[in-house]
Amino acid sequence: MPSRHILTVLDELADVIDATTPEQQELPTPCDGLDVRGLHQHLLGGVQYFTVALADPVGTERPNPRSCTGSDEPRVVAEAVRNLIATVRTAVADADETTKVNIVELAAGTASFDHVIGLLLAETLVHGWDLSRALDLPWQPEPAATELVRATLSAAIQPEYRGGEGMPFAPELPVSADASALERLLAFVGRPADWAPKS
């Protein structure tokens, strides 16, 4: 279940964001078209969205997940992630197998609580790697969490979402038979595992 892994991934993501220095804000990332600052802004929009959605699962008032409000300074973004951790912890304690969450901005209507946590896990685990790679920091999520993310994205990513200008995902990359769980996930979302900024 994704709820077993989400708090750890969010905590590690907050630490990576907190470690960003002002000089690193303009560094490129593996997330096409986004530098570190842009990825912070992207993550903040998602964090603000999931914080509201998980605090009020049946509510209809949601922020735009594709934009963010407030400062995008690393300490502020990291604090927003830590606020989300508290919200997730409460939501996990309150949820059961019947809990639904209104995520009309991300999907058609409502989704199961586990599916929503799975989407959050996918967003934060993949972009945590993006940031860590850009900042030259370690990022080694548990293989079980990584496999869950790959399963979630395999069900969600349609071929028409890949490649081309404005598409959210790059084409899938080939991967060796002995690749790790993280390497398989990165290949699936079109990230070279050995990505490095162009010199």
TAKAKA-V343131 format. One record per residue. SS is DSSP state (a for helix, b for strand, c for the rest). PHI is phi in whole degrees, -180 to 180 (* if undefined). Layout:
{{SS PHI} {SS PHI}}
//
This chain:
{{c *} {a -63} {a -65} {a -74} {c -115} {a -64} {a -65} {a -64} {a -65} {a -63} {a -63} {a -68} {a -64} {a -59} {a -65} {a -64} {a -62} {a -61} {c -79} {c -70} {c -96} {a -55} {a -68} {a -91} {c -63} {c -97} {c -66} {b -71} {c -129} {c -68} {c -81} {c -53} {c 87} {c -119} {b -86} {a -60} {a -61} {a -62} {a -71} {a -58} {a -63} {a -61} {a -64} {a -62} {a -59} {a -67} {a -62} {a -63} {a -64} {a -67} {a -61} {a -68} {a -63} {a -80} {a -76} {c -140} {c -57} {c -95} {c -68} {c -113} {c -88} {c -135} {c -72} {c -71} {c -68} {c -97} {c -144} {c -133} {c -120} {c 88} {c -69} {c -107} {c -62} {a -52} {a -64} {a -72} {a -65} {a -61} {a -66} {a -63} {a -64} {a -68} {a -65} {a -64} {a -57} {a -63} {a -65} {a -63} {a -59} {a -66} {a -63} {a -63} {a -66} {a -88} {c -79} {c -137} {c -67} {c -97} {c -67} {b -117} {b -127} {b -77} {c -129} {c -59} {c -73} {c -106} {c -156} {c -84} {c 89} {b -106} {b -141} {b -64} {a -58} {a -61} {a -66} {a -65} {a -64} {a -63} {a -65} {a -64} {a -61} {a -63} {a -59} {a -82} {a -70} {a -68} {a -73} {a -62} {a -65} {a -55} {a -66} {a -61} {a -65} {a -64} {a -94} {c 59} {c -117} {c -70} {c -151} {c -130} {c -65} {c -61} {a -54} {a -64} {a -66} {a -65} {a -66} {a -62} {a -63} {a -63} {a -65} {a -62} {a -72} {a -61} {a -79} {a -100} {c -87} {c -89} {a -54} {a -72} {a -87} {b -106} {c 69} {c 84} {c -66} {c 84} {c -79} {c -75} {b -132} {c -80} {c -59} {c -64} {c -102} {c -68} {c -145} {c -74} {c -65} {c -100} {c -66} {c -73} {a -59} {a -67} {a -63} {a -66} {a -64} {a -60} {a -62} {a -64} {c -93} {c 80} {c -104} {c -68} {c -63} {c -99} {c -53} {c -147} {c -62} {c -67} {c -85}}
//
